């Protein structure tokens, strides 16, 4: 799946799971911009990623891990986190 689309779907899923509306992001983003992100039309900057994650209540890396392991479940998340740990050493 294209990365922008995967990010958008993950962002939308996490937003809905937390019971948030697009309007709940109004202090960090316009509803129009959030909609373009969720539809996979744009990619956020690192600063915007941090802002969005804060509204959702997760660390920005959590949001990225969810994007990159979208279809692999817990096993894929564990494998990715282990790879990151190894690479940071």
PyMOL commands that set and color helices and strands:
alter all, ss='L'
color gray80, all
select helices_A, chain A and resi 3-17+22-25+31-38+46-56+60-68+73-88
alter helices_A, ss='H'
color red, helices_A
deselect
rebuild
show_as cartoon
